[in-house]
Amino acid sequence: MCLGCRTCFDRGEEFCPLKDELLSIREKLNEADGIVLASPVYVEDVNGIMKNWIDRMAFNCHRPAFADKTAVVVSTSGIGASNHALKTMKTALMTWGFYVNNQQKFSTGALMKREQIYGRYNHKIKTIAINLFNAIKNKKVLKPSFYSLVMFKVQQNYWQKKSNERYTIDYIYWNEKGWLSPECTYYSIIKTNWLKVKMARLFGEIIATFFI
Ligand SMILES: Cc1cc2nc3c(=O)[nH]c(=O)nc-3n(C[C@H](O)[C@H](O)[C@H](O)COP(=O)(O)O)c2cc1C
């Protein structure tokens, strides 16, 4: 479990006192063009393992590194689950910079056999895979969501104001990436509607003014 020590925020993820496969999983994400993040629904949210993984990866909220990557989020549940679990995964991934191309629920029940799942969902699984492949091929990652643009602006404002934190690894990371420049509107070059970008930046500015 994440210890909440903030070492990954303040010193870097390589100093996490829990020595396990977290960083090698992150390395696999670095190498991937796209990912599928899936969790069973437990009490209307992701299961504890997934939530703990998201918590352990929280340093990516400070230093997003996945803006060139696409993701799909999937949940499996006993009965028709709410959107809560999907939202938990989607929010984390978008905050880390991912473009979330699709979100899908599967009602699999606890005891459904693999063959039954394929029988019922084969077509849906194939469609999700094809959509993900096409999104990667067409580089849709360059069209961030409104939410992602707002979150970028909020963090940008935060670091622009924090000149007294110039030596923190978060500040250095944002500065080295060129993200503190007022002209920069996202982690990577984007192809999207200018009005959407303007509105998102205005929204981000308001949030940053009142909450930071
Ligand atoms: C602790 C626990 C809590 C669960 N909570 C829910 C729930 O809130 N809603 C739901 O639809 N199914 C719930 N389920 C059922 C699971 O989501 C279901 O068994 C699902 O198919 C598990 O996915 P898996 O087969 O991929 O492990 C729960 C199961 C467990 C073990």
The ligand as an SDF file (V2000), in Angstrom:
LIG
                    3D

 31 33  0  0  0  0  0  0  0  0999 V2000
  -15.9290   -7.3080   -2.7640 C   0  0  0  0  0  0  0  0  0  0  0  0
  -16.7790   -7.2960   -3.9960 C   0  0  0  0  0  0  0  0  0  0  0  0
  -17.5910   -6.2200   -4.2450 C   0  0  0  0  0  0  0  0  0  0  0  0
  -18.3840   -6.1580   -5.3940 C   0  0  0  0  0  0  0  0  0  0  0  0
  -19.1710   -5.0530   -5.6390 N   0  0  0  0  0  0  0  0  0  0  0  0
  -19.9140   -4.9980   -6.7700 C   0  0  0  0  0  0  0  0  0  0  0  0
  -20.7230   -3.8440   -7.0490 C   0  0  0  0  0  0  0  0  0  0  0  0
  -20.7510   -2.8850   -6.3080 O   0  0  0  0  0  0  0  0  0  0  0  0
  -21.4540   -3.8290   -8.1830 N   0  0  0  0  0  0  0  0  0  0  0  0
  -21.4420   -4.8830   -9.0660 C   0  0  0  0  0  0  0  0  0  0  0  0
  -22.1160   -4.8140  -10.0820 O   0  0  0  0  0  0  0  0  0  0  0  0
  -20.6810   -5.9860   -8.8250 N   0  0  0  0  0  0  0  0  0  0  0  0
  -19.9320   -6.0770   -7.7040 C   0  0  0  0  0  0  0  0  0  0  0  0
  -19.1490   -7.1910   -7.4530 N   0  0  0  0  0  0  0  0  0  0  0  0
  -19.1060   -8.2640   -8.4500 C   0  0  0  0  0  0  0  0  0  0  0  0
  -17.8780   -8.1620   -9.3410 C   0  0  0  0  0  0  0  0  0  0  0  0
  -17.7820   -6.8840   -9.9490 O   0  0  0  0  0  0  0  0  0  0  0  0
  -17.9560   -9.2450  -10.4220 C   0  0  0  0  0  0  0  0  0  0  0  0
  -17.8240  -10.4830   -9.8020 O   0  0  0  0  0  0  0  0  0  0  0  0
  -16.9800   -9.0700  -11.5300 C   0  0  0  0  0  0  0  0  0  0  0  0
  -17.3030   -9.9700  -12.5730 O   0  0  0  0  0  0  0  0  0  0  0  0
  -15.5660   -9.3850  -11.1100 C   0  0  0  0  0  0  0  0  0  0  0  0
  -14.7280   -9.2100  -12.2320 O   0  0  0  0  0  0  0  0  0  0  0  0
  -13.6350  -10.2860  -12.6520 P   0  0  0  0  0  0  0  0  0  0  0  0
  -14.4200  -11.5140  -12.9620 O   0  0  0  0  0  0  0  0  0  0  0  0
  -12.9880   -9.6510  -13.8070 O   0  0  0  0  0  0  0  0  0  0  0  0
  -12.7450  -10.4360  -11.4440 O   0  0  0  0  0  0  0  0  0  0  0  0
  -18.3710   -7.2520   -6.3140 C   0  0  0  0  0  0  0  0  0  0  0  0
  -17.5400   -8.3610   -6.0510 C   0  0  0  0  0  0  0  0  0  0  0  0
  -16.7590   -8.3850   -4.9140 C   0  0  0  0  0  0  0  0  0  0  0  0
  -15.8540   -9.5750   -4.6670 C   0  0  0  0  0  0  0  0  0  0  0  0
  1  2  1  0
  2  3  1  0
  2 30  2  0
  3  4  2  0
  4  5  1  0
  4 28  1  0
  5  6  2  0
  6  7  1  0
  6 13  1  0
  7  8  2  0
  7  9  1  0
  9 10  1  0
 10 11  2  0
 10 12  1  0
 12 13  2  0
 13 14  1  0
 14 15  1  0
 14 28  1  0
 15 16  1  0
 16 17  1  0
 16 18  1  0
 18 19  1  0
 18 20  1  0
 20 21  1  0
 20 22  1  0
 22 23  1  0
 23 24  1  0
 24 25  2  0
 24 26  1  0
 24 27  1  0
 28 29  2  0
 29 30  1  0
 30 31  1  0
M  END
$$$$
